Amino acid sequence: MALTQKHMKFRTSMIDIHKGKQYTKSFLALNPRGEVPVLVDDVRHIPDSNKIIDYIEDNFRDGWPRLSPEGLELKHRCEQLNTQLNSLNVEALIFGAVNFDDVVSNPKPPYNNQKCRSDIKDLIVHRCSILRGEAKRNPQHTDALMLKMNEIDRDAKFWLNRDTYESLLIHFERVLDECEAELTSHEDSSWWLCSPSITIADINLALTLHHIWQLGLERRMWERSRLNVMRYYQRMLRVNSFQKAISMSEEKGFLDSLYNPYLLGFLGTSALIGGGLYYWHKQGNAIPTFGILGYLGLEETSAEVKIPKPQTGATVRTAPKS
């Protein structure tokens, strides 16, 4: 969504997660934790989606649409809201909503599929053993994979204990209360969360709301209250970049891959929903190219598309080679 919002063209490469391709030596060399997204600039690897968006925003400023609002006050408010949204554990929300069936109503694909729900519950039980096995097969990345396993053990309370999961839902509600108050404060109905244009915080909020809707939690989260959040989501559904982002979930093979044990561990609020991002530029080619490492359960393909040159007089800055 971030790339589309900045009007950047990119190429795609599909990764077969069914076969555990995120644990291949080549991918673990990009991210030892075996997670998407990953951004690569020559030998520089950036595996966190928020850091990736920051990188794109910092290095493609002049001649490209901005994802941060103009003015210090608006920029500060955007950062505040984005920090709160980043505190939301969407993965725990997913696992708990599947493990505690009674908390949701009218779940959408893929979470209304009984095989999907059964496979996620099985993953909850076996997830750490999967990572432990991958750590043994990839000893050079043992530290990173074991660290991830420890983080899973730490967060397991959210999807294994109903009372703790309820506290997670309350935290989501409090953050949405803050978003509701922000939306209510705008006299101009054309504003987004905190700006006349879509920002990083909007991307974060929009994809979080889509997860909530898919899980069947929208009645609790906004239909009974938070009507401005509900209208915001309905409006976002008409935005081209958001449509393209969520349309990845409708691609052939995606529903199958969603409930594959290798994949669910890496779902979360990502501005690059449906895949991981990597960036590179060829030697002798000043025009950067982008790629998506999609987890659509498809065979690997590739098709390169160059990003058009920026406006006259603008510059494209890339990070220095390390």
C-alpha positions in Angstrom: 0.0 0.0 0.0 2.9 2.4 0.8 4.5 1.8 -2.6 1.2 2.4 -4.5 0.4 5.4 -2.4 3.8 6.9 -3.4 3.1 6.0 -7.0 6.1 3.6 -7.3 6.1 0.7 -9.7 7.7 -2.5 -8.6 8.2 -6.1 -9.7 6.8 -9.2 -7.9 8.3 -12.5 -7.0 6.1 -15.2 -5.4 7.5 -17.3 -2.6 6.0 -20.8 -1.9 5.5 -20.6 1.8 3.8 -24.1 1.8 7.3 -25.4 1.2 8.9 -23.3 3.9 10.8 -21.1 1.4 11.3 -18.4 4.1 13.7 -20.9 5.8 15.9 -21.4 2.8 19.5 -20.3 3.2 19.1 -17.6 0.7 16.1 -16.0 2.5 17.6 -16.5 6.0 20.6 -14.6 4.7 18.2 -11.6 4.2 16.4 -12.1 7.5 17.7 -14.7 10.0 14.3 -14.7 11.7 12.7 -16.0 8.5 10.1 -13.2 8.4 8.8 -10.9 5.7 9.0 -8.1 4.8 12.7 -7.5 4.1 14.2 -4.6 2.4 17.6 -5.0 0.7 19.8 -2.2 -0.7 23.0 -3.8 -2.0 24.4 -5.5 1.1 22.1 -3.6 3.5 19.1 -5.7 4.8 16.2 -4.0 6.6 13.6 -6.6 7.9 11.0 -4.5 9.7 8.0 -3.1 7.8 8.0 0.1 9.8 11.7 0.7 9.2 11.2 -0.1 5.5 8.5 2.5 5.2 10.7 5.0 7.0 13.5 4.2 4.6 11.3 4.7 1.5 10.0 7.9 2.9 13.4 9.3 3.8 15.1 8.3 0.5 12.3 9.2 -1.9 11.3 12.6 -0.8 11.7 15.1 -3.7 9.5 14.3 -6.6 7.5 11.6 -4.8 4.3 11.9 -2.7 4.9 12.1 1.0 3.5 9.7 3.7 4.0 12.2 6.5 1.9 15.4 6.9 3.2 18.9 6.4 3.8 21.0 9.5 5.5 20.1 12.8 2.2 19.9 14.7 0.5 17.5 12.3 3.7 15.5 11.9 4.0 15.1 15.7 0.4 14.0 16.0 0.9 11.5 13.1 3.9 10.0 15.0 1.9 9.8 18.2 -0.9 7.9 16.6 1.4 5.7 14.6 3.2 4.7 17.8 0.0 3.7 19.5 -1.0 1.7 16.4 2.3 0.0 16.4 1.7 -1.1 20.0 -1.2 -3.4 18.8 -0.2 -7.1 18.7 -2.2 -8.1 15.6 -0.7 -11.6 15.6 -2.0 -12.2 19.1 -5.3 -10.8 18.1 -5.5 -13.3 15.2 -4.5 -16.3 17.3 -6.8 -15.5 20.2 -9.8 -14.8 17.9 -9.3 -18.3 16.4 -8.6 -20.0 19.8 -11.6 -18.4 21.5 -14.4 -18.9 19.0 -17.0 -17.2 21.1 -15.4 -13.7 20.9 -16.1 -13.2 17.2 -19.2 -13.0 15.1 -19.4 -13.4 11.3 -15.7 -14.1 10.6 -14.7 -13.5 6.9 -12.3 -15.6 4.7 -10.1 -17.2 5.5 -11.1 -17.3 9.2 -14.6 -18.6 8.5 -13.0 -21.8 7.1 -13.0 -24.6 9.6 -9.8 -26.1 8.2 -8.1 -22.7 8.5 -9.2 -22.4 12.2 -8.1 -26.0 12.9 -4.7 -25.5 11.3 -4.1 -22.2 13.2 -5.0 -24.0 16.5 -2.6 -26.7 15.6 0.1 -24.1 14.8 -0.5 -22.6 18.3 0.6 -25.9 19.7 3.5 -26.7 17.4 4.8 -23.3 16.4 7.8 -23.4 18.8 8.8 -26.9 17.8 8.8 -25.8 14.1 11.2 -23.0 14.9 13.3 -25.2 17.0 13.6 -27.6 14.1 14.6 -24.8 11.7 17.2 -23.6 14.2 18.8 -27.0 14.2 18.8 -27.2 10.4 20.3 -23.7 10.2 22.8 -23.4 13.0 24.2 -20.1 11.8 20.9 -18.5 12.4 20.1 -20.3 15.7 20.3 -17.2 17.8 17.8 -15.2 15.8 15.3 -18.1 15.5 15.6 -19.0 19.2 15.0 -15.3 20.1 11.9 -15.4 18.1 10.8 -18.6 19.9 11.3 -16.8 23.2 9.1 -13.9 22.0 6.4 -16.4 21.1 6.6 -17.9 24.5 6.3 -14.4 26.0 3.2 -13.5 24.0 1.5 -16.9 24.2 -0.5 -15.7 27.2 -2.6 -13.6 24.9 -4.0 -16.4 23.0 -3.9 -19.2 25.6 -5.6 -17.3 28.5 -9.0 -15.9 28.0 -8.7 -13.2 30.6 -5.4 -12.0 29.2 -6.9 -12.0 25.7 -9.7 -9.8 27.0 -7.0 -7.3 28.2 -5.6 -7.4 24.7 -9.0 -6.6 23.2 -9.4 -3.7 25.7 -6.0 -2.3 24.6 -7.2 -2.4 20.9 -10.4 -0.6 22.0 -8.4 2.2 23.8 -6.3 2.8 20.7 -9.4 2.9 18.5 -10.9 5.3 21.0 -8.0 7.6 20.4 -8.5 7.3 16.6 -12.2 8.0 17.1 -11.5 11.1 19.0 -9.0 12.3 16.4 -11.4 11.7 13.6 -14.2 13.5 15.5 -12.0 16.5 16.0 -11.8 17.3 12.3 -14.2 19.9 11.0 -13.3 19.0 7.4 -14.8 15.5 6.6 -12.3 15.0 3.8 -9.4 14.6 6.3 -8.0 11.2 7.0 -6.8 10.2 10.4 -4.6 13.3 11.1 -4.0 15.0 7.8 -5.8 16.0 4.5 -3.7 13.3 2.8 -3.0 9.6 3.6 -0.1 9.1 6.0 1.9 6.3 7.5 -0.6 6.3 10.4 -3.5 5.8 7.9 -1.8 2.8 6.3 -1.2 1.3 9.8 -4.8 1.9 10.9 -6.4 0.8 7.7 -4.7 -2.6 7.6 -5.4 -3.1 11.3 -9.1 -2.4 10.7 -9.1 -4.9 7.9 -7.7 -7.6 10.1 -10.4 -6.8 12.7 -13.1 -7.0 10.0 -11.7 -10.3 8.6 -11.6 -11.9 12.1 -15.3 -10.8 12.8 -14.5 -8.4 15.6 -16.0 -5.3 14.0 -19.2 -5.4 16.0 -17.3 -5.0 19.2 -14.7 -2.6 17.8 -16.8 -0.1 15.9 -20.3 -1.0 15.0 -21.8 -0.4 18.4 -19.7 2.7 18.9 -16.8 4.5 17.2 -18.9 5.4 14.3 -16.3 7.6 12.8 -13.8 4.7 12.7 -16.5 2.7 10.9 -17.0 5.4 8.3 -13.2 5.8 8.0 -12.9 2.1 7.1 -15.8 2.3 4.7 -14.1 5.2 3.0 -10.7 3.5 2.9 -12.3 0.6 1.1 -12.6 3.0 -1.9 -9.0 4.0 -2.0 -7.0 2.5 -4.8 -3.8 1.7 -2.9 -5.8 0.0 -0.1 -7.8 -2.0 -2.7 -4.6 -3.2 -4.3 -3.2 -4.2 -0.9 -6.1 -6.2 0.2 -6.7 -7.7 -3.2 -3.6 -9.8 -2.7 -5.7 -11.9 -0.3 -8.0 -12.7 -3.1 -5.3 -14.0 -5.4 -5.4 -17.7 -6.3 -3.7 -19.8 -3.6 -3.7 -17.1 -0.9 -6.4 -18.5 1.2 -4.6 -21.9 1.3 -1.3 -20.2 2.3 -3.0 -18.2 5.0 -3.6 -21.2 7.1 -0.3 -22.8 6.4 1.8 -23.3 9.6 4.8 -21.6 8.1 2.9 -18.4 7.3 0.7 -17.5 10.3 3.7 -16.7 12.4 4.5 -13.8 10.2 1.1 -12.1 9.8 0.7 -8.7 11.4 0.1 -5.1 10.7 2.1 -4.4 7.7 2.0 -1.6 5.2 3.0 -4.2 2.6 0.2 -6.6 3.4 0.4 -9.9 1.6 4.1 -10.0 1.1 7.5 -8.8 2.0 9.5 -6.1 0.3 13.0 -6.0 -0.8 14.8 -3.2 -2.6 17.9 -3.2 -4.8 19.5 -1.4 -7.7 21.7 -2.8 -10.4 25.2 -1.6 -10.9 25.2 1.0 -13.6 21.5 1.6 -13.3 20.5 4.8 -11.4 16.9 3.9 -11.4 15.9 1.8 -8.4 13.6 -1.2 -8.7 11.5 -2.8 -6.1 10.2 -6.3 -5.5 7.6 -8.1 -3.5 8.3 -11.4 -1.8 4.7 -12.5 -1.8 3.4 -15.2 0.4 0.6 -16.3 -1.9 1.4 -20.0 -2.0 2.4 -19.8 -5.6 5.4 -20.8 -7.6 8.2 -18.3 -7.9 7.9 -15.9 -10.8 9.5 -12.6 -11.6 8.8 -9.6 -13.8 10.9 -6.4 -13.5 9.4 -2.9 -13.8 11.5 0.1 -13.5 10.4 3.1 -11.4 9.9 6.1 -13.6 12.4 9.0 -13.2 11.3 11.7 -10.7 10.3 15.1 -11.7 12.8 17.4 -13.3 15.2 18.8 -10.7 14.2 16.2 -8.1 16.7 13.8 -6.7 16.5 10.1 -5.7 18.8 9.4 -2.7 19.7 5.9 -1.7 21.5 4.8 1.4 25.3 4.8 1.1 26.9 1.4 0.5 28.3 -0.2 3.6 
